């Protein structure tokens, strides 16, 4: 059963459609449930900000986007200033792109802008923030000339995952069933032991191994383009260097954690990003991989402290707020440690600041 069969962007009754489809065809893999739910969720709303469900780093402070833009500009400059295009996956409201491009322009880089976005609601917000942008639904729509300067901030966490569960009988896949209108996780019958990494073969019963074939496919496609055209990508997200066992599926609604199996399409479903697997996928295509490093260390190396001081001098009435924003981005108990930064670059491109 395809995700298209489960959901359409204009359908206001996703839960009913999912319930009917699962009742008729049987339980579906978690990846299909998550993909259908998120496709509807992002297509029908702006989920960001105080009135939305969550807040991302670019919405916390302009410092984040500025430093990301300057990091890519530094790479471009040290690579010989080739013709280049700015590409962003899942650009939200366009805030990061606007801040990054403004910073790039201060040092003479004004590249064409390509935003990879499928949501009509978010494209409207992005058009206001970045009027000269062009949109596409995936990397295929980006021209194949010129180096690519790519950002993917909190993009991979929303791509569908599969969960394999260690049972007394072996590894089996977690599926989603429906009882009346209640969605519940169940364990399938197919054994997956042959595809389990050897180090997890005898993991304790109840262990969960997450994989994201969709994430690997996106990364491999991106790495191939970087190798062919030149350029670099910064992937920023919360996650870990895997593979590893653990259940990281979560739902957020109105800035609170929620049951991932309730109200599909009405809340954000995410999972922690396996940076180790993404790095392996990129390297398999011939790309150079740096990191991951912690977001706090990355932003500190790029100069978030002096940038915060400069902003505070320019607006002393906001000095306290600016300091709080900085701490939220780099603090170990906030975003600084959980969030990681992975750099994927074309062979021969320089090592980015913060990864040495």
N, C-alpha and C positions, 0 to 999 in steps of 0.2 A: 504494500500500500504506500503510495507516494505522499509526500507532504502536501502536494497540490490537491490530492484527493481529500486530505484532512481539513484544509483551511483555504479560504480565500480572503484577501485583504479587506473586502467590503462586508464580510459576514459578521454581524453583531452578536451571533449566537454560537460562538466557537465551541463552548463546552457541550452544547447539545449536538453539534455536528460530530465532535470527537466521540461523545458517548455512543451515538448511533453507529458510527463507523467501527468502533472497537467491539460493540455488541454483535455486529453482523460478521466481522472478519476475525475477531479474536484479539488477544493482547498484542500490542505493538512494542517494538524496542523503545527504550527511553529516548534514544536519539531522535526518533520520529516524533514522539510526543513533544520533546523540547523544541525541535525545529519548527513544528507547526505552531506551538504556543508563541514562540518569539517572533515568528514571521508576522503573526497577527498583531502582537503587542507593539512592535516597532512601526508597523505600517499605519497604525491608527491613532498615534498620540506623540506628543513631545514628553518623554518621561523624565526630563531633567529638572533640577531646581527645587525650590522649597515646595512648590505646588505639585511636583512630580513625585517620583519614587526614589531617586538617588541623585547624588551630585558627583561629578567627575573632577579630576585635578584641574583641567582648564577652567572650570566654572568656579573653582576656589580662588584662583589668582591668575592674573595675567603673566606672572613670573614664569609659570610652567610652560606656556606656549612660547614665550619669548626665548627661553633657554633651549627648548627643543629646536626652534627655528635656527638659533645661532649655532647649535651643535651641528646641524646638517649643513649650514653655510660654511662652517669651518672645514668640514670634510670636503665639500665642493671646492673650496678655495685651494686646499692642499692637494686635491686631485687634478689641479690645472685649470679650474673654472670652465668645464665643458658646458655645452648647451644642456639644459636640465629642465625637468618638469617636477612640480610638487604634486605628490599623490597622497591622499589620506583615506584610510579605510575607516568606515563608521564614524564620520566627523561630527556626530551630535548636532549641536546648534551652529557649528562652524566657528566656535570661539577659539579653539586651538589653532585652526588654520589662520584666522584673522590675526591672532597675536604672533604666530610664527612668521607669517608673511610680512607683517609690519617690521619685525626685527630683521628679517632678511633684507628688506628694502633699505635699511639704514646702512648696509654695507654693499649696496649695489646689486643685489640679486632679486630680480622680479620675474620668477619663472611662470609659465602657464600653470594653471591649477586644475587638477582633476580630483573630484570627490567621488569615492565609491560608496554609493548610498542607494537603497531601494525604497526608503520610506518617503512618500509624498509629503507627509507632515513635516519631517525633518528637512527635506530639500527646501521647503519654503523658508524655514528659519536660516538655513545655510545661505540661501540666495541673498538675504538681507545682510548677512555678516560678510560674505565674500562675493560681491556682485560679479566679478569676472570669472567665477568658477564654471567649469563644465562638469557634467555628471555622467556616471556610467554605473552599471550594476555589478561589474567585476573588472578585473585587470585587463581583460580582453579589449575593453573599450578605450584603453589608454594607448595613444600612438606609440609606435615602436622605435621612434627616433629620439635621440637625446638620453642622457642619464636620468635616472629616477631618484628623487629625494622623497622617501616614503615615511609616513607615520601611521602606526596602528596603535592607538591608545584605547584601552578597554574595548577591544574588538574581539579578540580571540576567546575571551571568557564567555561570550554569548553564543559561540558556535556549538552545535549539538555534540553531546558526548554519549558514549556507550559505557555502561557499567557491567563488569563481570564480577560475579559473587562466588566466593569459595564456599561450597556446600560440602556436606559429608560425602557426597557422591562425586565431587569434582567441581570444576569451574563452570558456571552457567551464567547466562545473560539475564540482567534485570529487565523486565518488561513492564508495561503499564496496562492494567486491566480496568474494567469499569463495572461497578456494581450499582445498578440504578444510575444515578448521576454522580456517584462518588468514584473518583479515580484513585487507584491503589497500585503500589508496586508489587509485582509478583516475580517469581523465579521461573524462567523457561526450562524446557527439557533438554535442549541441545547442549552437549558438552563442548567446552572450548579449551580443554587442557592442552591440545597440540599447539595453540597459539600463545600460550602464557609464557612470559620470560622465565627462564630456568630459576632465577633467584626467588620467584614468587610461587613456584610450583607447589610447595608444601606450606604455604602461608596458613595461618590459623583459620579455622572455619569462621565465616562471617566477614572475612577480609574482602575489600572491594578494590578492584583495579579499574581505573578510568582510562578510556582511550577516546581520541577525537579524530576520526578519519577525515572529517571536514576540515579541521585545522591543519592537518598534515597536507592535504591537497592544496589549500590556499597558500601555505608556506612554500611548497615545492614550486608552484606556479610563479610566485613572487621571486624566488631565488633564481629560477631560470631566466626571468626577464632581467634581473640585475646582472647576471653573468653575461647575458647577450648585449645589454645596452650600457652597462656601467651604472654606478650609483650605490646608494646605501639606504637601509630601512632601520628605523627605530621601533621596536615592538615593546610597548609598555603596558603592563597588566599586573594583576595580583596572581601569584602562583609560586611554583617550586621547581627545583631542578630534579626532574624525574627520569625514568618512571618510578613510581612509588605507589604503595597501597594507601587507600583512604577515601572516604566519601566526602566530596567537596560540593556536591550539588546544593544550590541554595536559591531561594526566591526572596526578592525584596519588593515591598509594596509600602508606599507612604513612609519611606525611610526606616522601615522595620522589617525584620526577617519574618518570613511567612512559610506556610507549608507549600513545597514545590508542586504538590499534586492537586492543590486547590485552585479554582478560578483560572484555568489555562487561558493565556492570551490577555490576562488582566494584570499580570505582574511579571517582573523581570526574572528570567531563569538564567543562572550563570554557574560556572564551575571554575575552579582554580586552573590556571594554565600550566601545562607541563612544558617548561622551557627546555628541558633536556631533549625531549622528543622533537620539539620545533627546531632546535639547533641541529639535531641529526638529520632532519628532513632537508634543511637548507644546505648543509654540508654535502649531502648526497647528490645535490644538483651542481656542485662545484663552487658554491658561494663560500666566502670567508665569514666566519662567525666569531663574534666577540661577546663575552659574557655568558649568562646574565650577571648583572650587578644590581645591588639594591638601589632603589630610586633615591633614597636619601643621600647616599654617597655620590651618585651620579649628579644630582642637582647641586650638591655642595661643591663638587669639583668644577662645575660649570660657572659657579659664582652666584648662587642664589642669595648668599648673605650680603655681599655688597650691593646687589640689585635691590634687595629689600631696604637697605639703608638709604639708597638713592630715592626710592619711592617715598619713604618716610620723610625725607628732607623736603621733597616736593609737596607733600601733603601731610604736614605734622599732625593735623587733626585725626588722621587715620593711622598713625604710627602703631598704636596698639593692635589694631585690626590686621595690619600688614604683617606684624611679627607673628600673630596667631596663624595667619595663612601660611607663612613660611614654615612654622613649626608643624602644621598639619601635613604639609607636603613632605617634609624630611624627617619628622620625629619617628623614632623607633617604635613607639606605641601607637602611632597614627598610620600614615601611609609609607613611611620611609623604609621599613624593613620588609613588609609583606609584598609591596609592589616591586617588581623587577624590571630591568631594561635589558633587552637583547638587541645587539646590532648585527645585521646581516648585510654584507657588502660584496660588491664585485671584486674578483681577484685583483690585487694591485692597488686597491683603494687604501688610504691611510687608516691607521687605528684611531678611532674617535677618542676625544677627551673623556676621561672618566672610566676608560676600559684598560688603561695601561697597567 
